Amino acid sequence: MTVPVKPLVGRAVERMEDARFLAGAGVFADDLVRENMLHAVILRSPVAHARIAGIDTAAALAIPGVHAVITAVDIGADIPVIPLRLAPMVEFEPFRQPVIASDKVRYVGEPIALVVANTRALAEDALEAIELKLEALSAVTERGAGRDALFDDAVDNVAVQYDVGFGDVEAAFAAADHVRTERFSAQRHTALPMETRGLLAEWDGATHRLIVTGATKVTFYNRRTLASMLSMRSEDIDLIEIDVGGGFGVRGEFYPEDFLVPFAARRLKRPIKWIEDRREHLMAINHSRDVACELSIACRSDGLFLGLRSKLFSDMGAYIRTNGGVVPAKAAQFLPGPYRIAHVGISVEAFLTSKTPVGTYRGPGRFEANFFRERLIDMVAADLGIDPAEIRRKNLITEAELPYPIDGLVPYEGPTAYDTGDYPAVFERALSEIGWHEKMNLQGRLIDGVRHGIGLGCFVESGGAGPKENAALTMETDGSLTVAVGSSVLGQGLETVLGQIAADTLSISLDRIRVLHGSTTLLEEGFGTYHSRAVVMGGSAVLDAGMKLREKIMARAAERLGRPNSELTVLDGNVVAANGATISFASLASDGDLSADGTFSNNERTYSYGTHAAHVTVDPRTGAVKVIDYVAVEDVGRAINPAVVHGQAIGAIVQGLGGVFLDHLIYDDEGQLLNASLADYLVPTASDYPALRAITLELRLSPSNPLGAKGAGEGGIVAVAAATANAVAAALAPLNVEIRHLPLTPPRLWRLVKDARDRAAVA
């Protein structure tokens, strides 16, 4: 008797990719070795802003074993510039980054030359032998600063300014009983994945093909970009995705090195490997956050919100790179959050400075916007004498109001609306989990030398970006199933999740499934992984391919068994007829190709939502904060694998706490990055925040995809600053300390406490 396979979707099955990682069998960029392989290093600008007066490479080239020193002169008169993949606003075009500096450098770490040698050590020695002459210009380290514009044709360092919103903001504020205005800021930091970037580029002279291994995230887009830059056909370039030690938004975008290393490999006709060290990673990879805003809320005396107004400022660094414009745009879009605010007006300014360019980092713009808004809500609640929970409860969008349009907040996007949900239900669950009402008597209390505080942060988060994703499923002659998908794997458990979808669709066990992903050799076209889209789009494409393959299997089985489809059932890798006759998938595949392509197209976003709550203690003597309890509650629509979703949420919370208390890229007035090492750039460790809880709910399915899934990779981070900052503020409220700026490091909190005491002493 054939026993049916139990459904896997919705079950917390173990990750199928973990076995190879635990056994040390993962393959990462630095594991790659080829015969006659050379090594590349990058000469990076040591200053933040200067004209290049000369580059003398003779001494470097004279070193035995050095094969090339490539500068802008070697590339040609038309230096390629990095295109805008997302937020393609025309105003950004003049400020795109060339793949190598030719006449000017604009930030510390900008590539000036590529050195290729027999070994990395030799290449680094040659790099030191290059004579670089620079004519220093004044660094631009903050908004409105610097007498020298970074771009000669620009009148100032403002890349773009625009206004967005809806309703009648002036009328809303005029009718308000109470208005509170504050200025907030979130510091510059970055994702810092465990594995730095790395590439192996190989030129096949016989076929005139280029193979680049180590690419990830958006391989098909990057292939098109590289092909255009090299004047090659896209089909003559393969970008191969292997294992990746973390992505979080910063890995996989098109960087200068993604051109320079393949260019050198084609020029020298040798395999060339480049591995980024940690110092250059901190200088060169996309930074993020670094947003400030002046924010106002207008409300009635009972706390009902009437309007929101903001001036938002985003430091973009020296160039606008692939997706940097997303950061200010999404900060503006998510400033209203999950609240019923009929009148919104936001002015957005993105400006340039002599710093590493900005890109997306897990929850771009949302992390910042939620911090700004949720802090101001607590301030308004205190002004009006209302419980912070009650003011949120009064203003949260109800299920009857969904879908709730948020049109007009992003200039380059069309209409969109929050889709489905029960925001109040998730909010009440978070209050219950943290013990909000029971702990109210702890707010601000001094116990054993530390003050207690409990804070909240609500959010709504978009995901599932289109326009489409593709997949191909092939039944092999041994009865196994190969799943190829255009989505990329960044360590998020996607192999397992896609395998679960395919297994259920075809009634085949998970151990018979192999998932291939990301590489341009697998499909004609793929779209990659970003904006929490891999399950929503990639999973739906796998479902589509699986349904089509199932139909083919049934049709072939009907022919072989001589029975109509109505009498056939698919069970555990077999087709079983009503009369008991059985034929295996393997047997059916032996008759010839048994495969199917799947596609899912959709331009409607999904919107997950939730509430975070934090209980902290603050030592006013030192500024040290301890997280006593933390809970994040999120409705993700449908969790394909709850264990994977839970792991993503916990990891995201830890990253968020790092962004609140530790991570901070610090520049001096000369544009020098002062903490470009892990001795000085601090990040959380596994033992820092043990008291974390993530609760995944499946209250309302997304209507935009057949799985009902919503993006679940970023909800764990987007409200962390909001909840923890509110908790810290509540703890220090008796001392008249207000929290407006991140990070909340011990020295900053100690200074805030001291300043408040000094003011009180004077008064």
N, C-alpha and C positions, 0 to 999 in steps of 0.2 A: 504494500500500500504506500502511495506517495504522500508524504506529509507536507502540507503547504508551508511555504516560508512565511514567518511572521513579519508583518510590516515593520520596516525600519525607520521610516520617517516619523519623527516625534520621539524616538528612543535615544537614550544617551549611550550609544555604542562607542566603544573605544576607537580612538583615531587610528586609522589604518596606516598612516604615514609615520607614526611614532616608532614603530618597530625598527625601521632603518636608522632613525636618529639615535635611539637608545643603544643600538648596536654599533654606532660610529660609522654607519654606511652612507650617511648623507654626503652629497657631492656639492661643494660650494666653489665659488670662483677661484679661491686660492689653492684648491686641490688640483686644479687643471695643470697638466704638464704635456707639452708637445715636443717632438724632436726639433732641434734647432731653434727652440723658443728664445726670444729676446725679452727684455724687461724694460718698461718705460717708467719714468718719473716726470713730474711736472715742475717747471720753474714757475713759482707764483710770486706775484707782486709783494714786496716787503712793505710797501707804503700804501696809504689809502687813496691818494689822489696825486697824479703826476703825469707829465708828458714823457714819453719814451724818447730820449735823445740818442740812444744807440745801444746795440746789442752786439758784443764781440764773442763769437762762439769758437774762434780758432783754437784756443787752448783746450777747450773741452773736446773738440773733434780730434785733436792730436793724441789723446789718451788711447792707448791700445785697447781694443775691445769695445770702443764707442762707435756705434754705427751711424748715428744721425743725431743732429740737434735741429729740430724743426721749429721755425718761427713763422711769423705772419708772412715774411718774404717768400718762404717756401710754398705757402699755400696759394698765393697769388693776389692779384689786385682786388678781387671781389671776395672779401672774407665772409663766409656764411654767417648768418645770424640765427639765433634760436627762435623758432616760431612760437606763437601763443596757442597752446592747445585748448585752454579754457579761458573764459572771460575775455574774448577777443575784441576788446574795445579799440576802435581806431586810434584813440588818443594815446594808447600804449605803444603803438608801432615804432615811433622814433626812439624809444628807450629800450629796445630789445638788445640782448647781449651777443656780441660777436664771439665766435668759438675760440678766438685767441686775440689778445690785445695787440694792436698794431701801432697806434699813435698815442694812446693814452691808457692809463690804468685808473680804475675808479673804486677799487676796494682791495683790502689786504687779502691775498689769496687768489686774485684773478690770474688765469693762466697766461704766461708770456712765451714759454717755450716748452717743447717736449723733447726729453733726452731718451735715446734708446741705446741700450748696451747689453753686453752678454749677461750681466747680473744686475740685480737691483742696487747692490752696494756700489758697483762700478758706475752705474748711472747717477747715483747720488753724488759720488765724487766728481763726476763730470759737471753736474749741475753747479757745484761750488766753483768750478773753474770759469763759468760764464761771466763775462764782464758786462754789467748792466748799468747804463747811465740814465738817470731819471732827473727830471726837473720838477721839483716839488711844487704842488699847488695846495691851497688850503683845503683841509678836509671839511666835509659837510656831515656833522654828526647828529644834528637834530633839525626839527622843522624850522624853516626860515633862517637857518644859520649858514654861514660860509659866504665869502665874497665871490668865490669862483663857482659858476654853474657847472654841474658835472657834464652837461652836454653843451657844446659851443653854440649850437643853433637854438637853444632854449633860452627863454627870457628869465626863467627861474627854475627851481627844482620841484615844481608841482607837476606830476605826470597827468593827473586828471582830477577834475572836481565836478560833481554832479549832485542833483537833488532828486530824491525819490519820496514816495509816500502816497497817501490817499486820505480822503475826507477833508474837512475844514479845520485845520489845526489851530488857526488863530481864533476861530470862534469857540473851539473847545477850551482853550486856555482862558479866554475871556470869561467863559461861563463857570470856571472852576472855583470851588471854595478854597482849595489849597493847591499850591504848586511847590514842588521841591526840585531844585537843580543842583547837581553835583558833577564834579569832574573825576573820572576814573581812568586807570591805565592798566594794561597787562603787558608784562615784560617780554622781551625777545628771548625765545629759546628754541630748541629743536628736538627732533624725535630721538636721535641717538640710538639707532638699532644696534644690536650686538655686532653684526657683521657690517663692516664698512663696504663701500662700493668696490667693484672689481670687474674687469673685463678681460677676455681673451679674444683677440681678433686674428683671423687667419685668411690669407688670400690664396685662392686656388688659381694658379696661373693657367692651368690647362683648360679650365672651364670658365675662367674669368668671373669667379664667384667669390663673394665675401661672406665669411661665417663669423658671427660675433656671439660668443657664449657668455652668459652672466647677466643678460638683459632681463628685465622684469617689468611688471605693472601694465605698461601699454606698448607691448612689443611691436604690434602691427603699425601703430602710429609712429613709433620711433624708427621703424624700418623705412616708412615713406619719407620721413624727415631726412634720414641719413642718405637715402638714395638720391633725393633731390640735391643735397649738398655735394655729393660725389659725382653727380651727373650719371647715375646708373639707373637701371630699371629695378623696381622694387623686387621683382621676382628673381633677381640675381643676387639678392642679399638674404641670408637666413639669420634671424635673431633667435637664439636658443635660450630657453629659460631652464635653469637648474634650481637646486635648493637655495633658499634665501633666508638669511638670518635676521628677518624683520624688515618691515617696510614703513608702515605708519604714515604714508603720504610722501615722505621725502625721497625714498628709493624709487628708481625706475623712470623718473622724468628725464627729458633729454637735457644733458649737461654738456659743457664743452668737451669733456673727455670722451663722450660718446661719438664725437666726430674725430678727435685728434688721434685716438688709438687705432681705429680702423683706417684712417688716412695713412698713418705710418706703416701699418701692415701691408697695405696695397703698394705703397711706395717702395718698401724694402723687400717685399715678397717673402716675408718671414712671419711666423706666428709671434705675436707680441702680447704680453700680459701686463696689465696695470692693476695694482692693488693699492687702494687709498690707505694711508696710515691715519691714526686717530686724530692727530693734530690737524692735518689738512682736511679731514672729514669735518671737523668743527668749523674750519674756516671756509670750506667750499660748498658743502651740501646746503640745500635750501634751509634757511632759518624760517621762523614763523612767529605768529602772534604779533607783538609790538604794535598794539593798537591802543589808542586813547580816545576818550569821548567826553563831551559835555552832554549830559543827559537830563531831561526834565520830564516829570510826570505831573499831569493835571488831574485832579480828582475831586469828587464831592466830599463833604464832611464825613460821610459814612464809609469812605474808602473806595467807592466805585470809581474805576478809572474812566476818564473822559478823553484824554489825549496823551500822546508821547511825542517829544521833540528832541532831536539830537544833532550835534555836530560831531562827526566821527573822523578821526585822523589815523592814517595807516602808514607806517614807515616801511617802504618797499625795498629798501636797500638801493644798490647802485644801478640795477637794471630791472626791467619787468621780464621775468622768465616765464616759462611755459604756462603755469597756472597761478602765478602770484596774485593776479587780480581777483581771484576767488576770495581771498582773505577779507579785504574790506567790503566786498559785495555781500558776502554771507554774514558778516558781522552786522551789517545794516538790515539784511532781510530777517534775521532772527532776533533783533532787538525787541519787537513786541512779544515774542515768546508765545506761550499757550493761552494768552489772555485775550479777553474781549475788549479790544481798544479800537474804537471806530475811526479815530483821527490820528494819523501818524505822519510826521514830516522829518526826514533825515537828510542832512547834508554830508556827503562823503568826499573826503580829500585823500588821495594817495600821493605821497611825495617821495622824492629820492634822497638818499643819503649815501655817504661813503662807507657802506657796510655790505656784507654778503647779501645777495638778493633773497627775497622772501618767496616761499611757496607754501603749499598746503601741508599741514600737519594734523593728524587725526582730530576731526571736529573743527576744521578751520573756520574762524569767525564765530562759531557757536560758543566755544569755550569762553571767549572774551565777552560776547554779547550777553550771555547768561549771567556772567559775573557782574557786569555793569547793571543790568536791569534788576536782578534779584537783590543786590546790595541796596539799590535805591528804593525798592519796595519795602525792605525792612526799615529804612530810614523814614519813609512816609508813614508806615505803621506806627513807629515810635512817635512821630509828630502828632498823629491823630489819636494815640492811646488805644490802638487796636492790636489784638493778637496777630503776629505775623502769619499764622496759619489762617486766621479768619479772613484777612484781607485777600489772601490768595484764593481761598474758597469762594469768596464773593465774586471774583473776577475771572476764574477759569472758564474757558469755553465749555459749554455743555454738549452732550452728544446730540441733542436736538438741533444744535446750530451747525453741525457738520454735514456736508463739507463746508469748510470755512475759508473763503477766498483771502489770499494775501497778495493779490496782484499789485504790480507797480512798485515793488521794492528792489528789483534788480533790473537795471536798464537793458541788459542783453538777453533777458529771458521773457518768455510769454507768460500767459496767465497760469496760475497754479493755486491749489487749495489744499489745506489739511484734509486728509481723506476720512478715515474712520477712527473712532476711539471713544473711550470713556475717561476723560482726563480726571474728573473728580474721584472716580473709583481708585485709580492708581495713587492719587494724592492721599486719600484716606488710608490706603494700605501702608504707605510710607510713614505717615503719622503714627499709625498703630505699631509698626515694627520698631521705630526708634523710641516709642514711649513718650510721645510729645507732651501729652497732658500730664502724665505722671512726673515728668522731669521739669515742668515749668518752674517749680520752686528751686531748681538748681541754677537757673539762669543768673550768671554773674556772681554766684556765691563763692566765697573764699573758703576752701576746705584743705587743710594740711598744706597751706602755702600756695595752692594753685586755684585758679578761678575756672568754673565750669561754664560751658556755653553749648547751646544746641541750635543748629541752623538748618534751613531748608533751601532747596533750589529746584524749581520746576523747569521743564524744557519740552520742546518739540524738535524733532530732528529729521531732516530729509535724507532719503537714500534712493537706491535703485535707478541711478541715472541711465538714460537711454543713450543712443537711439535703439540699439539692438545688441544681441549676442548670438553666437553660433556654436553649434556642437555637432559632433559626428560620432555615432555609435557603430561598432563593428563586432559581429559575433564571430569568434575565431573557431577554427576546426576542432580545438580541444574543449570547446564548450565555455571558454572564458569570454568575457566581454571587455572590449577596449573602448573607453570613453575619452574622446578628445574634445577639448573646449577652449574657446578663445579667452576665457577668464584666466587671470594669473593667480598663482599661489604665492602668498607672502608669509606663510607660516600660520594662517588662520584656520587650518583644518578643512580646507575646501575639498581636498581629495576625498575625505571621508563623507562629507555632506553630499557632494555630487554623486558619490558611489551609492549612498543611501537612496537618493532619488531614482537613479537608474535601476537599482536592485528591486525596488518596489514596483516600478513600472513594468519590468520584465519578469518579475517573480523569479529572481536568481539570487543566490547567496552572495554576500558582500565579498567573501574571500575569492570569488571568481572574477572580480572586477579590477581592472587597472585603469587609473585615471591619468591622462596626459593633458598638459595644460600650457597655455601661454605662448609656446614657440610658434614662429611663423611657418614652420614646416608642416604643421598639423592640419591647418584649414586654409581656405582661400582668404578668409578675413576674420579677424577677431577684434575685440574692443577693450579687453583688459579688465583690471580691477582697480576701482577707485570709487569714492562716494557710496560705499556700502552697497555695491551693485552685484557682487559676484554670485550670490544665491538668487536674488530677485531676477536678474537677467540671465546669468549663466545657468542657474538651476532650472529656470523655465525653458531654456533652450535644450537642456538635457532631457527634460520631460517631453518636449515636443519630438525630439529625435527618438526617444524611447517608445513613444506611442506609435510612431511611424514604423519603427523596426518591429514592434509587436505585431502590427498588421501584416508586415511581410512574412514574419515567422508563421503566423496563422494561415496565410494564404499558401505558403509552401507546404506546411503540414497537412492542410486540407487536401492538397494534390497528392501527397505521398500516402496519406492514410485512406484516401477515398471517402472522406466524410465531410459534410458541410461545416462551415465555421460555427454554426449554432450548436454543434455537438462537441466542440473542442474547448479545452480549458488549459491555460498555461500554469504549470506547477513546478517550482523548483528546478528550472532549467530543462523542462520537458513539456511537450504538448501531449495531453491525454484526451482520448476520445471517449464518448459516452459508453462505448462497448469495451473499454479497458485497454484498447490499443494505445501504445505509447511510442513516441519518437523524441529523441533528445535534440537539443539545440545544436550540439556538436554534429550530429548526423545531418541535420538540415544545412548547416554551414558548409559541409563537405560537398554539397551539390553546386557550390559556386558562391560568389560574393553575396554576403548577407549583411548589409549595412544600411544606414539611413542618416540623413543630415537633418538637423533641427535648427530652427531660428525662432527667436523671440524678439519682437519689436514693440517698443513702448516708449512714449515720451512723458508719461505721467509719473511723477515722483511718489514714493511711499513716504509716510510720515509716522515714525515711531514717536513715542512720548513717554514721559515719566517724571518721577520726583526723586531727588536725592535728599538724604537727611544725615547730619553729622553731629556727633557729641564729642567735644574736645575739652581738654584742659589747657590753660595757658599759665605759665609761671611768670608773673609780672616782674620778677627780679632778674630774669634772664632772657625773657622773650621766647622761651622754648615752648612748643606746642606738642601735645600728645593726643593722638586720635584714639578715643576710648571706644567709640562705636561708629560704624558707617554703614548705611544701607542705601542701595540704589535699586529702585523699582522701575521696571520698564515693560511696556507692552510692545512686543515685536511682531504681532500678528500671528505668525506661525514659526515655531522653533523647530527646524528640521532635525537638529541634534542639540538638545538642551544643555548637554555637558560642554559642547563647543561654545555655545552662546554664553554660558556661565563663565567659562575660561576667558573669553573675550572681554566680558564685563569686568571681571576682577583685574585683569591686566590693564584695562583702560583706566580703572579707578586709580591704580598705583601710578600710572603715567600722569594722571591728572593731579594727584597729590604732589608728585615731583614738581609739576608746573606751578603749584601753589607755594610750596615751601622751599624748593631747592633750585631747580633748573633756572639758569639766568646767564645769558651771553652778555658779557660786560665789555663795553668799548670805552677807551679814553677819548680825550678831546682831539687827538690826532688820528682817530679812526683805527687804532690798534686794538685787536681783540685780546683782552688781558687774561682770559682763562681758557685757552685752547688746549687743555689737557684734562684728563680725568682726575688729576690731582687737585684741580681748581674748579672744574665744572662738575657740580654735585648732582647725583641722581639717586633715586631710592634704591634700596636693596630689599631682598626678600624679607628680612627681619624688621624692617622699619614700620610697616603698617599691617600688623596681623589681624586686626579686628575689622575685617571688611566682609560685607554681605551683599550679594547681588540676587535679586528676585526677578525672574523672568516670567512675565504673564503673556497669555495668548487670548486676550479678551475680544479683539476685533480683527478679523482678517483684512488684509489689504485687498481692495477690489481691482487693483491694477495688474495683477499677475495670477496665473492659475494656481500657484502654490499658496497664495495668501500671505506670503512673507513680506516683512518690512526689514529695512536695513538694521543690523544689530551690532555693527562693529564699533560704533562711535558713541552710542548712548551712555556708555559707562564713563566717558571722560567729559562730556560737554557741560555737565552741571557740577563738577567737582569743585571748581573755584567758587561757584555761587554758594554751595552749601557750607563748605569749610570756612570761607571768609565770613559768612553770616554767623557761624558758630563762634569764631574767634571774636567777632565784633560783640556778640552777646556776652561773652565772657568778660570782655574789657569795658562794657558799657558803664559799670559803676565808676570807672576811672575817667569817664568822658573821652574815651578813645574811639575814633571813627576809622574804619578800614575803607580806603579808597584805591589803593595801589598794590599790585603784585610785584614781586613775590613777598610772602609773609615770612621772611627770614627772622631768626632770633634778634639780630642787631636792629632790624627795622622796627620790630614790635617793641623792643626795649626802648628805642628812641621815641616811639610814639607815646609810650607810658611816661617816660621822663618828661617829654614836652608837655603832656597834659598836667602832670604834677607841678611843673614849673609855672604853667599858666594859672593853676589853682592857687599857688603860693602868692603870686603877684596880685591876684584878685582879692 
